[in-house]
Amino acid sequence: VKMVPLEQLHLSHVLQAVSALESIVLRSFGPEGGQVLFTRDTGQVMVSRSGKRILTALHLDHPLARMVVRCVWKHSTITGDGSKTFVLLLASLLRIIHATATKDPHMFQPHNSTEASEAATARHLADRLLEFALTELDKLIVLNVLPHGFRVSLENFTAKTQHDLSCQTLLVSFFRTRLGYAYCDFFRNLFCELLSHWKVKDDRPSFSMQFLNNSFLALHTQVSGVPVSCSRLIEGQVIHRDFATPCPQVRKQPLKAVVFNGYLQPKLLTTGDVLELRCGDKVTEDRGIVHFSSWTEKSVESIIATLQSFGVSVLLCALKQSSAVLAAATQAGMCLVECVSEEEISLFTQLSGVTPISDCRRIHPEHIATLTFCKPLLLGAHRYVHLDFHDCEERLKVKPCSLVICAPSEGQADQHACAFQDAFRMLLTALEPVRKTQTALEETIPSKKCTSLHADNISNGTACRVHLHQKCVTETGCVISAGGTFEFLLHHALHQYGHSCSVSVNTSAVVPVSQLLEKALLSVPRQIYSHNLKHFLQAQTRNGNMSLKLLDLGLESVSCKYQLVLAVLQCLTNLLRINMVLRTHAVLHTESHDSLNAHSFMIPMSH
């Protein structure tokens, strides 16, 4: 029997795999970064600056690289941002850990071989880094980063005051990193307009953003072959299907609609049924196929008549209907739309307040929705169903509208749509506080453990409790100037933390893990200013006075940055726990993210 090949993984292999991904994302990183062009096997060309789209478009053979891409994809799906910074910070941490483990491989526990000792040291450092971040990092951010930022208001996205313009600056910065300078202002305005339409009165902004994020697939329509400037909002909902029956003339009075999740005509045979064939005298008149077919047609006529008695003129069906149903609906002058997606039916039922039905003989008034109109809508080369709800603004306190995203090519339209949804995810993450419980905020920590960026801000005898109450962390929407400001401030905070630890504790035999993260953080601003190292030195040495002119660099969320660091350290820990790769010859049947490790099984390292 042929043995399955096993590949022993070393620390250098992990570093090589991540460095290869880093070299790809660096081409589009930072304000001077360009777009990456991909040519698929089908000949389709994709141009993108999105780190998640670039990484997931790669055909990766090494399982470690696929594992990293999966971690990036998961993080970006939650926060909507930070894919390229994720890879950059991960690669920097691996280099520093590799250098530390190579310099002193027997730092913690001796092993039989040098490579085993290096792997054990690297794994131990990664575990301590993650433990440190989960227990101390949020406190350092509260004390040393938040005082240099400010809180943006998410209450009114259309306000023209300086306070509310900060939120729009945050959006412009986000769209600029995804779509470039040309359309960042345009999509910022369109995004704010969409939020103002869907903002529920007397409710939190996060509620509207969460609803839009969950329903985004049904709320937006991509149109290719049209200039980007044609992107707009249209009232009501767009069903991405065409009418299966001729659409009659638009009526003046409100229309009534019903949603079906089954077949209107009983099917002759379903899965598992047995067809009994008889001949001659054994065939009875009430059990023949002809009789059954006639009965189903009469059943359809009865259903249509019942719907007419309720005044229903629009039928939305989740399944494809038979020709008999289409003929009966056409004869009755009803608009029928079939194969409506689950997401669109869910949105329709939420906005209309009705529930889908499967048995038309049990229809009740609560199953009937009232529409202002239902008509065809031509967008690009496709025709869709366009409808609006009669009393939605009074009932739900919102003005429903749909987003139309236009672009010259299909790939660009998809890129713009992804950036739009990621903006919702980014804002939802920005609304999360760094610390979630007030009890944790009131914890008294000796001042030597939380030295501020500027020594004159906090006296040596002052406890952290006073400073924490001065800067309320439970306030959401904390942002800071972009351009590496977060990394610079946290780098300095970690430096002060490591210095205080070295003074109070004998660390001659142990590497302070805060120093590892401290060094790695500088890799982000170093790449941002790689085209002008003079600016890097100026930014690194500038004082903490956050003047308004720094808004020109843009803004970024502190919560997003905090979640990014935690996600990178979690990925680092998982990577360094892998000891071997077991390669198989399984065929990859799908391109989904769930099949990223279909070709290889990675064996964790035993403790």
C-alpha positions as CSV (number, residue, x, y, z in Angstrom):
1,V,0.0,0.0,0.0
2,K,1.4,3.4,-1.0
3,M,1.9,5.7,2.0
4,V,0.1,9.0,2.0
5,P,2.8,11.8,1.7
6,L,3.4,13.8,4.8
7,E,4.9,17.2,4.8
8,Q,6.7,18.4,7.9
9,L,6.0,22.1,8.4
10,H,8.7,24.4,9.8
11,L,8.5,28.0,11.0
12,S,10.2,29.1,7.8
13,H,7.5,27.5,5.7
14,V,4.8,29.5,7.5
15,L,6.7,32.7,7.0
16,Q,7.3,32.0,3.3
17,A,3.6,31.3,2.6
18,V,2.4,34.5,4.4
19,S,5.2,36.6,2.8
20,A,4.0,35.5,-0.7
21,L,0.5,36.8,0.1
22,E,2.1,40.0,1.5
23,S,3.9,40.7,-1.7
24,I,0.6,40.6,-3.6
25,V,-1.4,42.9,-1.3
26,L,1.4,45.4,-1.0
27,R,0.8,46.4,-4.6
28,S,-2.5,48.0,-3.7
29,F,-1.7,49.0,-0.1
30,G,-1.8,52.6,1.2
31,P,-2.8,55.9,-0.5
32,E,-0.3,55.4,-3.3
33,G,-1.3,51.8,-4.0
34,G,-2.8,50.9,-7.3
35,Q,-5.3,48.4,-8.5
36,V,-4.6,44.7,-9.2
37,L,-5.7,43.3,-12.5
38,F,-6.8,39.6,-12.7
39,T,-7.5,37.6,-15.9
40,R,-9.7,34.6,-15.2
41,D,-9.8,31.4,-17.2
42,T,-13.0,32.5,-18.9
43,G,-11.2,35.6,-20.2
44,Q,-13.0,37.9,-17.8
45,V,-10.9,40.7,-16.4
46,M,-11.2,41.9,-12.8
47,V,-9.7,45.1,-11.5
48,S,-9.8,45.7,-7.7
49,R,-8.2,47.4,-4.8
50,S,-10.1,45.3,-2.2
51,G,-7.8,43.1,-0.3
52,K,-10.5,40.4,0.3
53,R,-11.4,40.3,-3.4
54,I,-7.7,40.1,-4.4
55,L,-6.9,37.3,-2.0
56,T,-10.0,35.2,-2.6
57,A,-9.4,35.4,-6.4
58,L,-6.0,33.7,-6.1
59,H,-5.6,30.0,-7.0
60,L,-3.6,28.9,-4.0
61,D,-2.0,25.4,-3.7
62,H,-0.4,25.6,-0.3
63,P,-2.9,24.9,2.6
64,L,-1.3,27.4,4.9
65,A,-1.9,30.2,2.3
66,R,-5.5,29.1,2.0
67,M,-5.9,29.0,5.8
68,V,-4.6,32.6,6.0
69,V,-7.0,33.7,3.2
70,R,-9.9,32.0,5.1
71,C,-9.0,33.9,8.3
72,V,-8.8,37.2,6.3
73,W,-12.2,36.4,4.6
74,K,-13.9,35.7,8.0
75,H,-12.5,38.9,9.6
76,S,-13.4,41.1,6.6
77,T,-16.9,39.6,6.4
78,I,-17.5,40.7,10.0
79,T,-15.8,44.1,10.1
80,G,-15.8,44.9,6.3
81,D,-12.3,46.3,6.5
82,G,-8.6,45.6,7.1
83,S,-7.8,42.7,4.7
84,K,-4.5,44.1,3.5
85,T,-3.4,45.3,6.9
86,F,-4.3,41.9,8.3
87,V,-1.7,40.2,6.0
88,L,0.9,42.9,6.5
89,L,0.7,42.7,10.3
90,L,0.7,38.9,10.2
91,A,3.8,38.8,8.1
92,S,5.6,41.3,10.3
93,L,4.8,39.3,13.4
94,L,6.0,36.1,11.9
95,R,9.3,37.7,10.9
96,I,9.9,39.0,14.4
97,I,8.9,35.7,16.0
98,H,11.1,33.8,13.6
99,A,14.0,36.0,14.4
100,T,13.4,35.7,18.1
101,A,13.0,31.9,18.0
102,T,16.1,31.5,15.7
103,K,18.2,33.6,18.0
104,D,17.3,31.7,21.2
105,P,15.5,28.5,20.2
106,H,15.8,26.9,23.7
107,M,14.3,30.0,25.4
108,F,11.5,28.1,27.2
109,Q,12.0,24.4,26.9
110,P,14.8,22.3,25.3
111,H,14.0,19.9,22.5
112,N,15.9,17.2,20.6
113,S,16.3,19.3,17.4
114,T,16.8,23.0,16.8
115,E,13.8,23.1,14.4
116,A,11.5,21.6,17.1
117,S,12.8,24.1,19.6
118,E,12.2,27.0,17.3
119,A,8.6,25.8,16.6
120,A,7.9,25.4,20.3
121,T,9.3,28.8,21.1
122,A,7.3,30.4,18.3
123,R,4.1,28.7,19.4
124,H,4.7,29.8,23.0
125,L,5.3,33.4,22.0
126,A,2.2,33.4,19.8
127,D,0.1,32.0,22.7
128,R,1.4,34.6,25.1
129,L,0.8,37.4,22.6
130,L,-2.8,36.4,22.2
131,E,-3.2,36.1,26.0
132,F,-1.7,39.5,26.4
133,A,-3.9,41.1,23.8
134,L,-7.1,39.6,25.3
135,T,-6.2,40.9,28.8
136,E,-4.3,44.1,28.4
137,L,-4.6,45.5,24.9
138,D,-8.0,47.1,25.4
139,K,-6.8,49.0,28.5
140,L,-3.8,50.3,26.6
141,I,-6.0,51.5,23.8
142,V,-8.4,53.2,26.2
143,L,-5.6,55.1,28.0
144,N,-3.3,55.9,25.1
145,V,-5.3,55.9,21.8
146,L,-8.8,57.1,22.6
147,P,-7.6,60.4,24.1
148,H,-6.2,61.3,20.7
149,G,-9.4,60.4,18.8
150,F,-13.0,61.6,19.1
151,R,-16.5,60.2,18.7
152,V,-18.4,60.6,15.5
153,S,-22.2,61.0,15.5
154,L,-24.2,58.5,13.6
155,E,-27.5,60.0,14.4
156,N,-27.8,62.2,11.3
157,F,-25.9,61.3,8.2
158,T,-27.2,64.3,6.2
159,A,-26.3,67.0,8.7
160,K,-23.9,69.7,7.5
161,T,-22.4,70.5,10.9
162,Q,-18.7,69.9,11.5
163,H,-19.6,67.3,14.1
164,D,-21.6,65.1,11.7
165,L,-19.2,65.7,8.8
166,S,-16.7,63.5,10.7
167,C,-18.9,60.5,10.0
168,Q,-19.0,61.4,6.3
169,T,-15.2,61.7,6.4
170,L,-15.0,58.2,7.8
171,L,-17.1,57.0,4.9
172,V,-15.0,58.9,2.3
173,S,-11.8,57.3,3.8
174,F,-13.3,53.9,3.5
175,F,-14.5,54.2,-0.1
176,R,-11.2,55.8,-1.1
177,T,-9.3,52.7,0.0
178,R,-11.7,50.5,-1.9
179,L,-12.7,52.4,-5.0
180,G,-10.0,55.1,-5.4
181,Y,-10.4,58.9,-5.4
182,A,-12.7,59.2,-8.4
183,Y,-16.0,58.0,-6.8
184,C,-15.4,58.1,-3.0
185,D,-17.5,61.3,-2.6
186,F,-20.2,60.1,-4.9
187,F,-20.7,56.8,-3.1
188,R,-20.4,58.6,0.3
189,N,-23.4,60.8,-0.6
190,L,-25.3,57.9,-2.0
191,F,-24.6,55.8,1.2
192,C,-25.8,58.6,3.4
193,E,-28.9,59.1,1.3
194,L,-29.8,55.4,1.6
195,L,-29.3,55.5,5.4
196,S,-31.5,58.6,5.7
197,H,-34.3,56.8,3.8
198,W,-34.1,53.7,6.0
199,K,-33.5,55.4,9.3
200,V,-36.2,54.3,11.7
201,K,-37.5,57.2,13.7
202,D,-36.9,57.1,17.4
203,D,-34.6,54.1,17.1
204,R,-30.8,53.5,17.1
205,P,-28.9,54.0,13.9
206,S,-27.3,50.5,14.3
207,F,-30.8,49.0,13.9
208,S,-31.2,50.4,10.4
209,M,-27.6,49.5,9.4
210,Q,-28.0,46.0,10.6
211,F,-31.2,45.6,8.7
212,L,-29.6,47.0,5.5
213,N,-26.6,44.7,5.9
214,N,-28.8,41.6,6.3
215,S,-31.1,42.6,3.4
216,F,-28.5,44.0,1.1
217,L,-28.7,41.2,-1.4
218,A,-32.4,42.0,-2.0
219,L,-32.1,45.7,-1.7
220,H,-29.5,46.4,-4.4
221,T,-29.4,45.9,-8.2
222,Q,-26.2,45.8,-10.2
223,V,-26.4,47.3,-13.7
224,S,-23.4,46.9,-16.1
225,G,-22.8,48.9,-19.3
226,V,-23.9,52.2,-17.6
227,P,-21.8,55.0,-16.2
228,V,-21.2,55.0,-12.5
229,S,-22.8,58.4,-12.1
230,C,-26.2,56.7,-13.0
231,S,-26.2,54.9,-9.7
232,R,-29.2,56.1,-7.7
233,L,-32.0,55.2,-5.3
234,I,-35.5,54.3,-6.5
235,E,-38.5,54.0,-4.3
236,G,-39.9,50.7,-3.2
237,Q,-38.5,47.2,-3.8
238,V,-37.1,45.7,-7.0
239,I,-37.8,42.0,-7.6
240,H,-35.1,40.6,-9.8
241,R,-37.5,38.6,-12.0
242,D,-39.7,39.5,-14.9
243,F,-43.5,39.0,-15.1
244,A,-44.4,35.5,-16.1
245,T,-47.8,36.8,-17.3
246,P,-48.6,40.0,-19.3
247,C,-48.7,43.0,-17.0
248,P,-52.1,44.8,-17.3
249,Q,-52.5,48.5,-17.4
250,V,-51.5,50.3,-14.2
251,R,-54.4,50.8,-12.0
252,K,-55.0,54.0,-10.1
253,Q,-56.2,52.4,-6.9
254,P,-53.9,50.4,-4.6
255,L,-53.1,46.9,-5.6
256,K,-53.4,43.7,-3.5
257,A,-50.6,41.1,-3.5
258,V,-50.1,37.6,-2.1
259,V,-46.9,35.6,-1.6
260,F,-47.0,31.9,-2.3
261,N,-44.2,29.5,-1.3
262,G,-45.6,26.4,-3.0
263,Y,-47.4,25.3,-6.2
264,L,-50.8,26.7,-7.0
265,Q,-51.7,23.6,-9.0
266,P,-51.5,20.2,-7.3
267,K,-48.7,18.2,-8.9
268,L,-49.5,14.9,-10.6
269,L,-46.5,13.2,-9.1
270,T,-44.1,14.2,-6.4
271,T,-40.9,12.6,-5.2
272,G,-41.7,9.1,-3.7
273,D,-45.1,8.7,-5.3
274,V,-45.9,5.5,-7.2
275,L,-47.9,5.7,-10.4
276,E,-50.4,2.8,-10.7
277,L,-51.2,1.9,-14.3
278,R,-54.4,-0.1,-15.1
279,C,-56.0,-1.2,-18.3
280,G,-59.3,-2.4,-19.6
281,D,-62.2,-2.9,-17.1
282,K,-59.9,-2.1,-14.1
283,V,-59.8,1.6,-15.0
284,T,-62.4,3.5,-13.2
285,E,-63.7,6.9,-14.2
286,D,-62.8,8.5,-10.9
287,R,-59.2,7.2,-10.7
288,G,-57.9,7.9,-14.2
289,I,-55.1,10.3,-15.1
290,V,-57.5,12.3,-17.3
291,H,-59.8,12.8,-14.4
292,F,-57.0,13.8,-12.1
293,S,-55.7,16.3,-14.6
294,S,-59.2,17.8,-15.0
295,W,-59.5,18.0,-11.3
296,T,-56.3,20.0,-10.9
297,E,-57.3,22.4,-13.6
298,K,-60.6,23.0,-11.8
299,S,-58.7,23.5,-8.6
300,V,-56.6,26.2,-10.2
301,E,-59.7,28.0,-11.4
302,S,-61.1,27.8,-7.9
303,I,-58.0,29.2,-6.4
304,I,-57.9,32.1,-8.9
305,A,-61.6,32.8,-8.2
306,T,-60.8,32.9,-4.5
307,L,-58.0,35.4,-5.0
308,Q,-60.3,37.5,-7.2
309,S,-62.9,37.6,-4.4
310,F,-60.2,39.2,-2.2
311,G,-59.3,41.6,-4.9
312,V,-55.8,40.2,-5.4
313,S,-54.1,41.2,-8.6
314,V,-50.4,40.4,-8.0
315,L,-49.0,36.9,-7.2
316,L,-45.4,36.5,-6.0
317,C,-44.4,32.8,-6.2
318,A,-41.2,31.2,-4.8
319,L,-41.5,28.3,-7.2
320,K,-42.1,27.9,-10.9
321,Q,-45.7,27.5,-11.8
322,S,-47.4,25.3,-14.4
323,S,-48.7,26.5,-17.7
324,A,-52.2,26.0,-16.5
325,V,-51.6,28.4,-13.6
326,L,-50.1,31.0,-16.0
327,A,-53.0,30.6,-18.4
328,A,-55.6,31.0,-15.6
329,A,-53.8,34.1,-14.1
330,T,-53.5,35.7,-17.6
331,Q,-57.2,35.1,-18.2
332,A,-58.0,36.7,-14.9
333,G,-55.8,39.7,-15.6
334,M,-53.4,38.9,-12.7
335,C,-49.7,39.7,-12.6
336,L,-47.7,36.6,-11.7
337,V,-44.0,36.6,-10.8
338,E,-42.4,33.2,-10.3
339,C,-39.1,32.0,-8.9
340,V,-38.7,34.9,-6.5
341,S,-35.6,34.4,-4.3
342,E,-35.9,33.7,-0.6
343,E,-34.1,36.9,0.3
344,E,-36.6,39.0,-1.8
345,I,-39.6,37.2,-0.3
346,S,-38.2,37.8,3.2
347,L,-37.7,41.5,2.5
348,F,-41.2,41.8,1.0
349,T,-42.9,40.1,4.0
350,Q,-41.0,42.3,6.4
351,L,-42.0,45.5,4.6
352,S,-45.6,44.5,3.9
353,G,-46.3,42.7,7.2
354,V,-47.8,39.7,5.6
355,T,-46.8,36.0,5.7
356,P,-46.4,33.7,2.8
357,I,-49.0,30.9,2.3
358,S,-48.8,27.5,0.8
359,D,-52.5,26.5,0.7
360,C,-54.4,29.0,-1.3
361,R,-57.7,27.6,0.0
362,R,-56.9,28.9,3.4
363,I,-56.1,32.5,2.5
364,H,-57.1,35.2,5.0
365,P,-57.0,39.0,4.9
366,E,-53.7,39.0,6.9
367,H,-52.0,37.3,4.0
368,I,-52.8,40.1,1.6
369,A,-50.4,43.0,1.1
370,T,-51.4,46.4,-0.2
371,L,-49.2,47.9,-2.9
372,T,-49.1,51.4,-4.3
373,F,-47.9,50.1,-7.7
374,C,-46.5,47.1,-9.4
375,K,-44.9,47.7,-12.8
376,P,-42.0,46.6,-15.1
377,L,-38.7,48.3,-14.6
378,L,-35.9,48.3,-17.2
379,L,-32.4,48.5,-15.8
380,G,-29.7,48.1,-18.4
381,A,-30.4,45.0,-20.5
382,H,-32.8,43.4,-17.9
383,R,-36.4,43.9,-17.0
384,Y,-37.5,43.6,-13.4
385,V,-40.6,43.9,-11.3
386,H,-40.8,47.3,-9.4
387,L,-43.3,47.7,-6.6
388,D,-44.0,49.9,-3.6
389,F,-45.9,49.5,-0.4
390,H,-49.0,51.5,0.4
391,D,-48.7,52.4,4.1
392,C,-45.1,51.5,4.9
393,E,-44.0,54.9,5.9
394,E,-46.8,55.3,8.5
395,R,-46.5,51.6,9.7
396,L,-42.7,51.1,9.8
397,K,-41.7,54.8,10.0
398,V,-39.3,54.4,7.1
399,K,-39.3,55.2,3.4
400,P,-38.4,52.0,1.6
401,C,-36.0,52.4,-1.4
402,S,-33.7,50.2,-3.4
403,L,-30.1,50.9,-4.5
404,V,-29.1,50.8,-8.2
405,I,-25.3,50.4,-8.6
406,C,-24.1,51.1,-12.1
407,A,-20.7,50.5,-13.7
408,P,-19.2,50.1,-17.2
409,S,-18.5,46.4,-16.5
410,E,-20.0,43.6,-14.5
411,G,-16.9,43.3,-12.4
412,Q,-16.8,46.9,-11.4
413,A,-20.5,46.9,-10.5
414,D,-19.8,43.9,-8.2
415,Q,-16.8,45.6,-6.7
416,H,-18.9,48.7,-5.9
417,A,-21.6,46.6,-4.4
418,C,-19.2,44.8,-2.2
419,A,-17.7,48.1,-1.0
420,F,-21.2,49.3,-0.2
421,Q,-22.0,46.3,2.0
422,D,-18.6,46.4,3.6
423,A,-19.2,50.0,4.6
424,F,-22.3,48.8,6.6
425,R,-20.1,46.2,8.3
426,M,-17.4,48.7,9.1
427,L,-19.9,51.2,10.6
428,L,-21.5,48.4,12.7
429,T,-18.1,47.5,14.0
430,A,-17.3,51.2,14.7
431,L,-20.4,51.3,16.8
432,E,-19.0,48.7,19.2
433,P,-17.2,50.0,22.2
434,V,-13.7,48.8,22.9
435,R,-14.8,47.8,26.4
436,K,-18.3,46.5,26.8
437,T,-18.8,46.4,30.6
438,Q,-18.5,49.3,33.0
439,T,-17.2,47.0,35.7
440,A,-14.1,46.3,33.7
441,L,-13.6,50.1,33.2
442,E,-13.6,50.7,36.9
443,E,-10.8,48.3,37.6
444,T,-7.8,50.1,39.2
445,I,-4.5,49.4,37.5
446,P,-1.2,50.7,38.8
447,S,-0.1,53.7,36.8
448,K,3.2,52.0,35.9
449,K,1.3,49.5,33.8
450,C,-0.6,52.1,31.8
451,T,1.7,54.9,31.1
452,S,0.2,57.4,28.7
453,L,1.9,58.5,25.5
454,H,2.9,61.7,27.1
455,A,4.2,61.5,30.6
456,D,2.9,64.9,31.6
457,N,-0.7,63.8,30.9
458,I,-0.8,61.5,34.0
459,S,1.2,61.9,37.1
460,N,3.1,58.9,38.6
461,G,0.8,58.5,41.5
462,T,-2.4,58.7,39.5
463,A,-4.4,55.5,39.1
464,C,-6.0,54.6,35.8
465,R,-9.5,54.9,37.3
466,V,-9.5,58.7,37.0
467,H,-8.3,58.6,33.4
468,L,-10.9,56.0,32.5
469,H,-13.7,58.1,33.8
470,Q,-12.4,61.2,32.0
471,K,-12.6,59.3,28.7
472,C,-15.8,57.3,28.7
473,V,-15.2,54.2,26.7
474,T,-18.8,53.1,26.6
475,E,-19.4,55.8,24.0
476,T,-19.5,54.2,20.6
477,G,-18.2,55.4,17.2
478,C,-14.6,56.3,18.4
479,V,-12.4,57.2,15.4
480,I,-8.9,58.4,14.9
481,S,-6.9,60.0,12.1
482,A,-5.8,57.6,9.4
483,G,-2.3,57.3,8.1
484,G,-0.8,55.0,10.8
485,T,-1.9,57.1,13.8
486,F,-3.4,54.1,15.6
487,E,-0.3,52.1,15.0
488,F,2.0,54.9,16.2
489,L,0.1,55.5,19.4
490,L,-0.3,51.8,20.3
491,H,3.4,51.3,19.5
492,H,4.4,54.0,21.9
493,A,1.9,52.6,24.5
494,L,3.4,49.1,24.2
495,H,6.9,50.5,24.5
496,Q,6.0,52.3,27.8
497,Y,4.3,49.1,29.0
498,G,7.3,47.0,28.2
499,H,9.6,49.5,29.9
500,S,7.4,49.5,33.1
501,C,7.4,45.7,33.1
502,S,11.2,45.5,32.8
503,V,11.6,47.9,35.7
504,S,9.2,46.0,38.0
505,V,10.0,42.4,37.0
506,N,13.2,40.7,36.1
507,T,12.7,39.9,32.4
508,S,16.3,39.1,31.5
509,A,15.4,35.5,30.7
510,V,12.0,36.1,29.1
511,V,11.1,38.2,26.1
512,P,8.3,40.7,26.8
513,V,5.6,39.8,24.3
514,S,4.5,43.4,24.2
515,Q,7.8,44.2,22.4
516,L,7.0,41.8,19.6
517,L,3.7,43.5,18.9
518,E,5.3,46.9,19.4
519,K,7.8,46.3,16.6
520,A,5.3,44.7,14.3
521,L,2.8,47.6,14.4
522,L,5.3,50.0,12.8
523,S,5.2,47.9,9.6
524,V,1.8,49.4,8.7
525,P,2.7,53.1,8.7
526,R,6.1,52.2,7.2
527,Q,4.3,50.9,4.2
528,I,1.9,53.8,4.1
529,Y,4.8,56.2,3.9
530,S,7.0,54.0,1.8
531,H,6.9,56.4,-1.1
532,N,8.1,59.2,1.2
533,L,10.2,58.1,4.2
534,K,10.5,61.7,5.4
535,H,6.8,61.7,6.0
536,F,7.1,58.5,8.0
537,L,9.7,60.1,10.3
538,Q,7.6,63.2,10.7
539,A,4.5,61.2,11.5
540,Q,6.4,59.0,13.9
541,T,7.8,62.0,15.9
542,R,4.8,64.4,15.7
543,N,3.2,65.4,18.9
544,G,-0.2,64.3,20.1
545,N,-2.0,67.5,19.2
546,M,-4.8,66.3,16.9
547,S,-5.5,69.3,14.7
548,L,-8.4,69.5,12.3
549,K,-6.1,69.5,9.3
550,L,-5.4,65.8,10.0
551,L,-8.9,65.0,8.8
552,D,-7.5,65.4,5.3
553,L,-5.8,62.0,5.8
554,G,-9.1,60.5,6.6
555,L,-10.5,58.7,9.6
556,E,-10.6,55.1,10.7
557,S,-12.5,53.3,13.4
558,V,-10.7,52.4,16.6
559,S,-12.9,49.4,17.2
560,C,-12.1,48.1,13.7
561,K,-8.4,48.4,14.4
562,Y,-8.8,46.7,17.8
563,Q,-10.7,43.8,16.2
564,L,-8.1,43.5,13.5
565,V,-5.2,43.1,15.9
566,L,-7.1,40.4,17.8
567,A,-8.0,38.6,14.6
568,V,-4.4,38.6,13.4
569,L,-3.1,37.2,16.7
570,Q,-5.7,34.5,16.6
571,C,-4.7,33.6,13.1
572,L,-1.0,33.6,14.1
573,T,-1.7,31.2,17.0
574,N,-3.6,28.8,14.7
575,L,-0.9,28.9,12.1
576,L,1.9,28.0,14.5
577,R,0.0,25.1,15.9
578,I,0.2,23.3,12.6
579,N,2.9,20.6,12.6
580,M,2.3,18.5,9.4
581,V,0.3,18.6,6.2
582,L,-1.3,15.4,5.0
583,R,-1.8,15.7,1.2
584,T,-4.7,13.9,-0.5
585,H,-5.9,13.7,-4.1
586,A,-9.5,14.7,-3.5
587,V,-11.2,16.7,-6.3
588,L,-12.3,20.2,-5.4
589,H,-16.0,20.3,-6.5
590,T,-16.8,23.8,-5.4
591,E,-15.3,27.2,-5.3
592,S,-16.9,28.2,-2.0
593,H,-14.8,29.4,0.9
594,D,-15.8,26.2,2.9
595,S,-13.7,24.1,0.5
596,L,-10.4,26.0,1.0
597,N,-8.7,23.0,2.7
598,A,-10.2,20.3,0.5
599,H,-6.8,19.1,-0.8
600,S,-4.9,18.9,2.4
601,F,-5.4,18.1,6.1
602,M,-3.2,20.0,8.5
603,I,-2.3,18.2,11.7
604,P,-2.0,20.3,14.8
605,M,1.1,20.2,16.9
606,S,0.8,18.2,20.1
607,H,1.5,20.0,23.3
